[in-house]
Amino acid sequence: MRKIRIFEHISLDGVIQSSGEDNFPYENWTTPYRTPAGSATMVEKYGGRYDLLLGRRTYDMWSGFWPKAPSSPMADGLNAATKYVVTHRPESLGDWGPFEGVPDIVDGVRRIKAKDGADLIVSGSSTLTSPLLEHGLADEVNLIVYPVLLGTGKRFFVEGTPARAFTLDSTGFSVGHRAQHLQGRWTFAAPEIGSSTPDTRTPR
């Protein structure tokens, strides 16, 4: 069975949106922190062979950029990957292939995940992250945390996402030209969160 591995560039207050849609005022806010070393780290984390699981908006945005990008390990990997796109209008997808439309996010993703093949990388695609977590379809979460508060924008966890516990497998730091940002890798090996009596001994 294939793994679903989520990678998100995220602010301290949980925002993963970087596009300017819906009047978001901080388009491409991660750009000042990007470096060649950081890109190399992402290529390494993605692995040598992978496919993509994307929301429709992310596919449309990426299809306008990556096919025209100069050859690089990141561009070559993304262009070669099979793109599984969650959309109700698969007939209107562009020509950034190979691709396959996925009309149902739960049953469709389960079917794809059950196939033999490369792991599935999810990035951007804010409409996918919460359902994948809610239905236990994601195997791994990688968060690249930036030292910035945005206050608005689409978040990684939407309100009402069921409580989950995670196991932190690894951390690391990448140095940008303005600051360091934290990279954390979580998996779902820990038990569910339970309630307990608050510890009143620790000042809050």
Secondary structure, 3 states (H helix, E strand, C coil): CCCEEEEEEECCCCECCCCCHHHCCCCCCCHHHCCHHHHHHHHHHHCCCCEEEEEHHHHHHHHCCHHHCCCCHHHHHHHHCCEEEECCCHHHCCCCCCEEEECCCCHHHHHHHHCCCCCEEEECCHHHHHHHHHCCCCCEEEEEECCCCCCCCCECCCCCCCCCCCEEEEEEEEECCCCEEEEEEEECCCCCCCCCCCCCCCCC
